[in-house]
């Protein structure tokens, strides 16, 4: 990307350290924002954005006198002067490096942080310290001995991986530790060939005979022998009255034999083969339409379920007629049954295996949003909006399924180590806002099995369409988490350009002038505009920085979205890059404005600032007329 002009640098005060590649004014603003926010806010933003600049800011805050190499040198020298180094900031910086799999440097810097102040290595950072220790030294035992703040499941995962047979550990000791991790004392791994995941077993469990049927939904596409691990775990269920709805998403005639073998495992298995590939959620909808059970649940076609899964997950609904849905955590592991360094949390809810009352859901909620990605999470969260919080129960401490994490997949490239593709975040934001409308009675929350036009926005990626190779006439870069003058003005220009027939996109980037420790959803005003546009003749696209797209004209609505960060964009080609003057006020300044407004309101003085704490009008006056062309 080339520049034809540059911003005129403003000299920063001598006390403000300057970040290489940024003018002093921009560096001062970014560092001031980072200092005013918690260690966790900067760390979380670094992970969510994968921003190299955020990592550099984190390093700079550790000590103005030390860069990364100097910090590593201090870490390597027990006699070095460690005055002036902020232990809490150092621990956050080390954790960010661990998340980026820079384990060697992370391990060294964690050691230095511990020397300075062991309390600086808080629970979340203890997990990252242990990850780094296991990767660098082959053992996390020392970290586990010195720190006791991490959640038990993570501790159990490290303890099991530490003695894994592939690391030279004793098989019996490893199995005992893995049972503790899984919460399944009767778990077994059979002898034989093949990966450990496909040799899982447990039990036997006493059969439960009942008139109430449970429908199990399983979809597959081009299945291999791992299908039998999942199907056999259903066949082995203690709950006898089940049906397995196995839906093949048009794998092709060459998969007929393996599908027939799977269906022949038990007479309770019903096989459906779709005529064309439609995605897993349309396949699940077909199964949900066919389900004959009083209750319905699901299992992915390469996962494994404990023999008492159905029996134990249905129990709360049998005891309480007011419950409509139950769910539990899963444990995520590789095929060799290791659980660390996967890029995913070791435990968490599995949206596939929610269990619900079939008829009430078909009548009031309907079906999965017929997308290609992310609809299982939307379906899961919709229950509370439609039926109320009381109708949903999480089975605390229960684990019924082990989830197989494969190698490099499309999903692993879109969700990894605390980061997810921004298009997935956009869809999450859209269904979050939709659920608020459902709760207010402004939407029924019902989705048809094959619904095309929807009340919530779904980016192209969610619909299975990749933007790589697309060219835009105009592409606007903005922070879609806020609805302020900059976003309003940008949306007006986007609408204008789209109405004129131009190919237009909106690229969402989190400004490092607004650090947040939790994900903040994209604004409904922007998402509703995108959804309305998606049903028109010239839809405006939601674009992520990782999309390999080109733009004739790139409009950056605030310098903090581009300066020092242009390398974070995968855009293949840009013609003219236009950058507006500052439209984003740092968090600390916004808070100060709020305090000032409250004081003015109490004293009866007038103010030009917005009552909602957004940027004062006078600050932004004329900002859009002074466009910088780079």
ABEGO torsion letter per residue (X at the ends): XBBABBBBBBBBBAABBBBBGBBAAAAAAAAAAAAABBAAAAAAAAAAAGBAAAAAAAAAAABAABBAAAAAAAAABAABBABGBBAAAAAAAAAAAAAAGBAAAAAAAAAAAAAABAAABBAAAAAAAAAAAAAAAGBAAAAAAABAABBAAAAAAAAAAAABAAAGBBAAAAAAAAAAAAGBAABBBBBEBEBAAAABBBOBBBBBBBABBBBBBBBBBGBBAAAAAAAAAAAABABABBBBBBBBBGAEAAAAAAAAAAAAABAABBBBBBABBAEAAAAAAAAAAABABABBBBBBAABBBBAAAAAAAAAAAAABAABABBBBBBBBBBAAGBABGAGBBABEBBAAABBBBAAAAAAAAEBBBBBABGAAAAAAAAAAAAAEAAABBBBBGBBABBBBBBBBBAAAAABBGGBBBAAAAAAAAAAAAAAAAAAAGABAGBBBAABABBABBBBAAAAGBBABGBBBABBBBBBAABBBAAAAAAAAAAAAAAAAGBBBBBBBBBBAABBBABBBBBBAAAAAAAAAAAABABBBBBBBAABBBBBABBBBABAAAABGAAAABABABBBBBBBBBBABBBAAAAAAAAAAAAAAAAAGBBBABBAAGBBBAAAABGAAABBBBX
